[in-house]
Amino acid sequence: MKVAILGTRGIPNTYSGIEEFAEHLSIEIASHGHEVTVYKTSDHPFEHESYKGVQLSTHFNPEGVIGASGQFIYDLLCILDCRKQRFDIILQVGYTSSSVWSWLLPSHQSIIVTNMDGLEWKRAKWSKLVKGFLKLAEKWAVNNSHFLVSDSIAIKKYLWEKYQKDSVYIPYGAYFIDQQPDVEILSRFGVHPFQYNLMIARLEPENNIEMIIKGTIEANDPRNKFVITGSTTT
């Protein structure tokens, strides 16, 4: 099969969890003999045409010049290219800015699969105008996809109740790190190997950091310390 992955800044990952997911998934699919293309931005530091058996399709991203609105242009260029390639499956791992152009997706020749992610329009940081657009983007993505993917049971339930659309629930995965912990580094934070809980997240309201901290305190578990690490700027 010919498979395309849209909605990322590209691989290898230099940005976020979506790119990390796209990197692992594309390499895995390619290892089974399928032809996989991941779309990436022109400002991505990796300049080769392929990566570990995955083809890379690079397109202009004016975000650095005109700001976040440049994502709409980048997504349009990716979708227009998709129309020429006759992919069997097109996976959108992000849809916020591409949904404007979703009517251009070649749904007559490709199966469109969209990962619905979270309820972006609920984020407190957005204005009412932006929230209104994000609700529309969500609707467009739902209505212009053959299949939907949810990364939580709550999202799956929401999509059914809101749009009467079923989705496939696929939770996040992780690789086990098979190496011994660095005792010296851990000692700086007053913790011992395998005797603490760790949370890595962007420190913003929608990630419910405060709720998790309160729950940890109320659990009153004397066996484990709780370590939080994350950025407040992204």
MIKOLLUM-785515 format. One line per field, with one value per residue (C-alpha): residue number from 1; x, y, z. Coordinates in Angstrom, 2 decimals, always signed. Layout:
% residues N
i: c(NUM	...)
x: c(X	...)
y: c(Y	...)
z: c(Z	...)
***
This chain:
% residues 234
i: c(1	2	3	4	5	6	7	8	9	10	11	12	13	14	15	16	17	18	19	20	21	22	23	24	25	26	27	28	29	30	31	32	33	34	35	36	37	38	39	40	41	42	43	44	45	46	47	48	49	50	51	52	53	54	55	56	57	58	59	60	61	62	63	64	65	66	67	68	69	70	71	72	73	74	75	76	77	78	79	80	81	82	83	84	85	86	87	88	89	90	91	92	93	94	95	96	97	98	99	100	101	102	103	104	105	106	107	108	109	110	111	112	113	114	115	116	117	118	119	120	121	122	123	124	125	126	127	128	129	130	131	132	133	134	135	136	137	138	139	140	141	142	143	144	145	146	147	148	149	150	151	152	153	154	155	156	157	158	159	160	161	162	163	164	165	166	167	168	169	170	171	172	173	174	175	176	177	178	179	180	181	182	183	184	185	186	187	188	189	190	191	192	193	194	195	196	197	198	199	200	201	202	203	204	205	206	207	208	209	210	211	212	213	214	215	216	217	218	219	220	221	222	223	224	225	226	227	228	229	230	231	232	233	234)
x: c(+0.00	+0.88	+0.41	+0.75	+1.00	-0.09	-0.26	+3.28	+6.30	+8.20	+10.50	+12.87	+11.11	+12.43	+9.20	+6.49	+4.69	+2.77	+6.01	+7.37	+4.28	+4.53	+8.20	+7.64	+4.49	+5.90	+9.09	+7.08	+4.71	+7.63	+9.37	+6.44	+7.05	+4.59	+5.46	+5.16	+5.45	+5.61	+5.06	+7.40	+8.02	+10.70	+12.32	+12.82	+16.54	+16.64	+17.29	+17.36	+14.60	+14.12	+14.57	+14.85	+12.86	+10.26	+9.93	+9.86	+7.86	+9.00	+6.75	+7.08	+6.15	+5.83	+5.08	+8.41	+7.52	+3.76	+3.18	+0.83	-1.40	+1.42	+0.32	-2.77	-0.60	+1.69	-1.27	-2.81	+0.42	+0.60	-3.00	-2.58	+0.44	-1.54	-4.07	-1.36	+0.09	-2.85	-2.26	-4.30	-4.47	-3.99	-3.55	-4.03	-2.40	-3.32	-6.29	-6.68	-5.33	-5.74	-9.49	-10.13	-8.92	-10.43	-12.86	-9.76	-8.64	-8.83	-11.48	-12.66	-9.32	-7.87	-9.12	-8.94	-8.14	-8.01	-6.63	-9.02	-6.63	-8.14	-10.92	-8.74	-11.58	-11.86	-8.39	-8.58	-5.80	-7.93	-10.20	-13.92	-13.24	-10.51	-12.64	-15.44	-13.09	-11.71	-15.22	-15.76	-12.38	-13.39	-16.69	-15.01	-12.46	-15.16	-17.35	-14.54	-12.93	-13.72	-12.37	-11.69	-9.16	-9.55	-6.69	-9.01	-12.33	-13.68	-12.96	-14.54	-17.68	-17.75	-17.53	-20.42	-22.62	-21.79	-21.67	-23.00	-19.65	-17.88	-14.10	-11.38	-9.83	-6.02	-4.26	-0.80	+2.03	+5.51	+8.81	+10.44	+13.90	+16.17	+19.00	+20.02	+19.02	+21.67	+21.84	+23.92	+21.31	+18.46	+20.26	+20.19	+16.42	+16.40	+14.91	+16.04	+15.71	+12.22	+10.94	+9.30	+6.60	+7.42	+5.23	+6.52	+4.14	+3.69	+2.82	-0.46	-4.00	-5.42	-2.96	-4.57	-1.27	-2.95	-5.51	-2.77	-0.74	-3.79	-4.61	-1.06	-1.17	-4.52	-3.20	-0.67	+1.56	+4.75	+6.59	+6.91	+7.93	+6.38	+8.67	+7.27	+9.21	+8.02	+8.19	+6.08	+6.92	+5.41)
y: c(+0.00	+3.65	+5.48	+9.20	+10.86	+14.51	+17.04	+16.90	+19.13	+16.10	+13.32	+12.56	+14.17	+17.53	+18.99	+17.07	+13.85	+13.87	+13.82	+11.09	+9.01	+9.65	+8.64	+5.29	+4.46	+5.31	+3.32	+0.33	+0.42	+0.78	-2.22	-4.37	-3.47	-0.63	+2.68	+5.40	+9.15	+11.63	+15.29	+17.77	+21.51	+23.29	+24.56	+21.06	+20.54	+17.09	+17.75	+14.26	+12.80	+9.65	+8.43	+4.77	+3.59	+6.38	+8.90	+12.55	+15.13	+18.67	+21.69	+25.40	+26.59	+30.39	+30.23	+31.81	+34.87	+35.37	+33.52	+30.66	+31.37	+30.00	+26.51	+26.87	+27.46	+24.57	+22.21	+23.36	+22.62	+19.15	+18.33	+19.56	+17.28	+14.36	+14.75	+13.87	+10.82	+8.37	+7.18	+4.23	+5.66	+9.22	+9.52	+12.97	+13.08	+16.74	+18.48	+21.95	+23.97	+21.36	+20.93	+24.17	+22.35	+18.96	+19.20	+19.00	+15.65	+12.95	+10.95	+9.34	+7.56	+7.43	+6.28	+9.28	+8.45	+11.26	+11.20	+13.48	+14.30	+16.38	+18.97	+21.84	+24.37	+23.92	+25.29	+28.37	+30.14	+30.66	+33.64	+33.15	+33.71	+31.07	+28.65	+29.10	+28.28	+25.24	+23.85	+24.20	+22.58	+19.62	+19.27	+19.48	+16.84	+14.48	+14.89	+14.55	+11.37	+7.76	+6.62	+8.41	+7.53	+8.48	+8.42	+8.27	+6.70	+10.19	+11.45	+8.33	+8.92	+12.63	+11.97	+9.54	+11.83	+14.96	+13.62	+10.05	+8.96	+5.88	+5.94	+3.43	+3.83	+3.54	+4.60	+6.08	+3.58	+3.71	+1.88	+0.50	+1.89	-1.05	+0.61	+1.26	+4.61	+7.26	+7.27	+10.47	+12.47	+11.08	+11.95	+15.63	+15.49	+13.41	+10.29	+6.69	+4.32	+2.83	+4.67	+7.69	+8.57	+10.79	+13.06	+14.74	+17.31	+20.85	+22.83	+24.33	+24.22	+21.75	+19.07	+19.10	+19.43	+20.91	+18.09	+15.46	+17.10	+17.28	+13.64	+12.62	+14.51	+12.98	+9.48	+10.00	+7.20	+7.26	+4.89	+7.18	+10.74	+12.58	+14.30	+16.74	+18.03	+20.14	+23.42	+26.49	+28.17	+25.82)
z: c(+0.00	-0.37	+2.92	+3.67	+7.07	+7.27	+10.07	+11.41	+11.17	+9.96	+11.04	+12.65	+15.58	+16.71	+18.07	+19.94	+20.73	+17.45	+15.51	+17.78	+17.06	+13.31	+13.33	+15.05	+13.10	+9.67	+10.22	+11.44	+8.45	+6.02	+7.62	+6.48	+2.85	+2.39	+0.72	+3.37	+2.93	+5.81	+4.97	+6.60	+6.73	+4.73	+7.95	+9.37	+10.12	+8.48	+4.79	+3.27	+1.10	+3.19	+6.74	+7.74	+4.75	+4.92	+2.08	+3.13	+1.19	+2.02	+1.57	+2.21	+5.70	+6.03	+9.75	+10.62	+8.52	+9.03	+12.29	+13.15	+10.13	+7.99	+9.05	+6.87	+3.80	+4.66	+5.10	+1.82	-0.05	+1.53	+0.60	-2.96	-3.31	-1.86	-4.65	-7.18	-5.42	-5.35	-1.80	-0.56	+2.97	+4.22	+7.98	+9.50	+12.92	+13.33	+11.75	+13.29	+10.36	+7.62	+8.18	+6.29	+3.20	+4.06	+1.14	-1.09	+0.32	-2.39	-0.53	-3.78	-4.22	-0.70	+2.69	+5.04	+8.68	+11.24	+14.77	+16.65	+19.51	+22.35	+22.55	+21.37	+21.53	+25.30	+26.02	+28.25	+26.34	+23.21	+22.57	+21.82	+18.12	+18.01	+20.02	+17.49	+14.63	+16.44	+16.89	+13.15	+12.45	+14.58	+12.71	+9.30	+10.29	+11.53	+8.46	+5.92	+7.26	+6.54	+9.91	+13.20	+15.92	+19.59	+22.09	+25.10	+26.05	+26.86	+23.33	+21.83	+23.89	+22.99	+19.23	+19.43	+21.51	+19.51	+15.95	+16.17	+14.73	+15.98	+16.40	+17.11	+20.55	+20.40	+23.63	+23.70	+23.78	+25.24	+25.02	+28.13	+28.74	+29.44	+31.29	+34.84	+36.35	+36.98	+40.77	+40.84	+38.95	+41.03	+44.24	+43.26	+43.57	+46.73	+45.15	+44.81	+41.82	+41.39	+44.46	+42.84	+40.32	+37.35	+35.27	+32.08	+30.62	+29.40	+32.52	+31.36	+32.84	+30.31	+31.42	+34.88	+36.73	+39.82	+39.95	+39.71	+42.49	+44.76	+44.05	+44.85	+48.15	+49.10	+48.28	+51.06	+49.82	+51.92	+49.57	+46.55	+45.88	+42.95	+40.43	+37.85	+34.87	+31.96	+30.11	+30.80	+27.49	+24.85)
***
